Amino acid sequence: MHGEMYRTRKTINLQLKFFILFLILCVWVITGAKAQEVMKLTFQEAINRALKENIILKTEKNNLVVNQAEKLNAVGQFLPSASAFAQYRYMSGLTFIPQQLELINTTSSDFFPQLSANITVFNGFRNINNLKQAKINFSAQQNLIDRTEQDVMFNVAQQYLTVLLDKELVRIAQDNIAAQKKQLERIAAFVEAGITFKGDQFNLEAQIKSLELAEVQAINQLENDKSILAQTLMLDPMTIFEVLPPSQNVDNYQVENYQLADLYNMALMNRPDLKQFRQLKEAGDYAVQVAKAAYYPRLEAFAQYDSYYNSTAQDPLYDDGGEVVGFEKVTFGDQIGNRNPSTTIGMRLNIPIFSKFDNRTNVVRAKIQRENAQLNIENLESTIFRDIQTALQNYEAALASYESASSQYDAAKLATDTQTERYNIGLGNIIELTNSSNTFIQASVDKAQASYTLLFQKMILDYQTGVLNVDNIPLD
């Protein structure tokens, strides 16, 4: 009986130990999840990561490697080409033996080595124009990469600004909720003391509920925009991160006055995509010359060295009387090095007479591509002017909007403070207080939106003029 009770107690203790261990493990897992380190993401880090991970940018950089190889290939066309050739054969059956002047049934093998070299002396300046075209295509690809980097920085900056604005709206909502709750405590005390009506307390509680709903909506918008930024930066979906506010804001931002003509001229000088189109047009000029080179004669110099070995080669053996008494096999080295070497040096002239219109078609195609490149330049210049004009108008509107929003914010803050004091001393009512509070909340939101809109419009101007880089983005 006692033994059974002991075993039961031992089993219960063991189960209890396992249960406690399980609880400790659960607490450790939960605590570890809560203690997951939060990534502090600065704008510079976001830009660097985007430039490193962007797929389009990686693709364009890979294409630059191809352009580099094509440029090296164009240089190589000025150098001679060289090749080596060797042929070995094994034969069985009737074979003609020159020394014996007869066919015999035998097995034999032969070996034929050859070295050759060619160099272009003249081909209608094709190599020269081809090298110039390859160099310009390489430079055009570099400009395309520069514009792609600006696209990446622009998109990341836009998304980063959006997240910062979302954070600011969440902060505004939370600050207003905290302020209204403090006011609610005062009103509750007034109601309890019989100084004011119970309805004032109900009205303010309803106002707080409305503010809490706005806070939830702002938080949801923040999380959605952070997800978009995380996707752009190729962050792990489980990564928890927080964007850090910039050191520069609208308050210490240098407002500049711009002229449309100056901005347009700046864009014509700095836009990488316009530089790329101009270089493609120039490359098209050389492509036409490359195509026309097919009309010219082609002169080449060549040299060739070869030899031959055959396993059946024999030398006759003579006695003192001059009679053939047998045959001696000729060695491999003697055949290859002494008896069978052959050297050829010459010039080859190729004069095109009729190419079934292939050359003409290539010239026409090259000219059309050059004309299309010129049309692309003209279209882009027109597009740049319209984009800069729109960006400048939006910038001026954003500046006026920020100044107006700042004035309205100051006025709304003063009105709210005044109404709060009036209500606290019994000279105001809850409706006036609520209206002034709503006006101040909207003014706070409008000022935050106007400030980030102004920063973004300045960034658009830099993007449209082609001078956007990490140093002049107003976030660091």
Buried (B, 14 or more C-beta within 10 A) or exposed (E): EEEEEEEEEEEEEEEEEEEEEEEEEEEEEEEEEEEEEEBEBBBBBBBBBBBEBBEEBEEBBEEBEEBEEBBEEBEEBEEEEEEEEEEEEEBEEEBEBEEEEEEEEEEBEBBBBBBBBBEBEBBBBBBBBBBBBBBBBBBBBBBBBBBBBBBBBBBBBBBBBBBBBBBBBBBBBBEBBEBBEEBBEBBBEBBEEEEBBEEBBEBBBEBBEBBBEBBEEBBEBBEEBBEEBBEBBEBEEEEEBEBBEBEBBBEEBEEEEBEEEEBBEBBBEBBBBBBBBBBBBBBBBBBBBBBBBBEBEBBBBBBBBBBBBBBBBBEEEEEEEEEEEEBEEBEEEBBBEEEBEEEEEEEEEEEEEEEEEEBEEBBEEBBEBBEEBBEBBEEBBEEBBEBBBEBBEBBEEBBEBBEEBBEBBEEBBEBBEEBBEBBBEEEBBBEBBBEBBBBBBEBBBBBBBBBBBBBBBBBBBBBBBBBBEBEEBBBE
